[in-house]
Amino acid sequence: MGETWDETSTGVLKLPSGRLIRGRALRRPLPDGPAPDFAVYLLGGPPPSTDWEARLLRWPDFRLPRDHGEARELLGEAWRRCAAERVEVACGGGRGRTGTALACIAVLDGVPPAEAVAYVRAHYDRHAVETPWQRRYVRRFGVDGTVSGT
C-alpha cells in the first residue's frame, strides 16, 4: 500500500484533485501491472474472489444501487482511499454502473453534478453511464448527504 495507479494505465481516471482511480470490466482479464489495494464491486450477486480488500455494493445491471446510503458510504471510502492507494471500481461491463460510480466519485472530488457524466465520458469511457436514471442519479448525488472530503 501507499502507491496509486500510473495515470497512463488502462482504465485509470484522473480526478481534478489529481487522485487516480481505476474503473474496469470484471468480464475482461485483470489488466497488467500492480493489483488494487481496495476495490468496490458493483454487482447484483457475489463479487469475485480477490487477494485484495474488496467490498460489494449490490447494484443490478442497468439499474441503481439497492441501498443509496451504502453507495454513498462505499463510494466515499473509495474516493478517500484513492488519494494514497490503488483503488478500483468495477462491474461486469465496466461502463454503466462503473461509469456512474466514477461520476459520483468525481462529484465528491469537486466536479459539479451536472458536469460529472461528461467528465467521466471524456476521461474514462465515452459510453460510460448508460441509462437516463443513472445520469439522474449522478446529478442528484451531491444534493443531500454528500460524503465529506475530510
N, C-alpha and C positions, 0 to 999 in steps of 0.2 A: 504494500500500500504506500501511498504518498506520491504517486505519479498519476498524471492524467493521460489522456489519449494524445497521439500525434494528430494534429489537426488535418493532415492530409490523408489519414486512414479512411477506409471505406465506411460510410455511414455516419461519420463524425460531424456533428453540428456545433459550430462555434457561436455561442450566445454573445449578445452585445457586451457583456461584462468581461468576456474573454474565456469564460468557463467553457469546457468541452464536454459533450455528452454524445453517446453513440446510440443511434437507432438501427434496428436491423430486423430482418425477417427470420423467424425461427425455422421456416421451411428450407432455408438455404444453409449451407455449411457455415460453421463458425469462421469468421474472417481470420486471415493470418495475423500474427502478432500476439501481443500480450492478451491475457484473459481479463474480463472485467473483475473489479473488486466487489461490485454491488450491481444488482440488476432488479428491475421491476418488469415482470412478465404480465402482459395484458391478454388474458385468455379466459375462455368460458369454462375450461376444465383445468386439470392438474398441470403445473409447469414441468418443463424438462428437468431432469436431474442435473445438477451442476457441481463443480468443485469450488464455486464462489458463493458468497451470500446472495440469496435471491428471495424476492417476495412476489407473491401472486396478487394481482389486482383482478378480481373477477370482472371481465369485460367481454361479453359475447361479440362475435364478428359483426361488423356493420352497425353496431349499437353503441350504447354509452355505458360507463361503469355502473355496476349494480349498486354500489354504495358510494355516493358522491363525497361524503366525509372521509372515507378511507382513501378515495382517489386524491383528495387534497393533501392528506397526510403523506401518502407514499410518493406523490409527485414532488411535494415539498422536500421530503427526505432526499429524493434523487437530486433535486436542484442544489440543496445544501452540500451534499457529499461530492458532487461533480466538481466542486472548487478544488479538491485535493485528491480525488480518487478517480479511477476509471469506472464510470457508471454507464450502463446501457439500459434502454427501454426497448422492448421488443414484443411483437405479436406474430401471428402466423405469416402474414404477407409483408409486414414492415411498412405499410403505408397508411391505412385508415386509422386504426387505434394508435399505432406508434406515432404517426404524424399528429394526431390530436393531442396525445400526451406531450409530445415535444413542443407543440404550440402552447399548451398550458404552462409548461416549464419556461418557455420564452416569456410568457406573461409574468411569471414570478421573477424573471430576470429584468423586467422593466419594459418589455415590448408592449405597447398599447394593445388591449384585447382585440380591437378592430383590425389590427395590422398583423397579428401573430400568425394567422394561417398563411398569409402572403410571405411572411418572413421564412417560415419553415419550408414552403414550396420553393422559395428562391435559394435557400441554403442547404436543404436536405434532400427533398424529392419533389419534383413538380406535380406529382399526383397525390401528395400527402393530404390527409383529411378528406375522406371520400364522400361523406353524406352531408346533407343540409343540417341535420341535427347535430352532427359532430362540429360543424362550423359554428352553429349557435351555441353549443356547449363551451367552446373556446371563448367566444365573445362574452359570455356570462361568467366565465371562470373567475375573473378578477373583481366581480361586483361585491360579493359577500364572502367574508371569511377567508380572504386570500392569505396564504401562508406567509408569515413574516420572513423577511430576509435575514433576520438575526438568529 
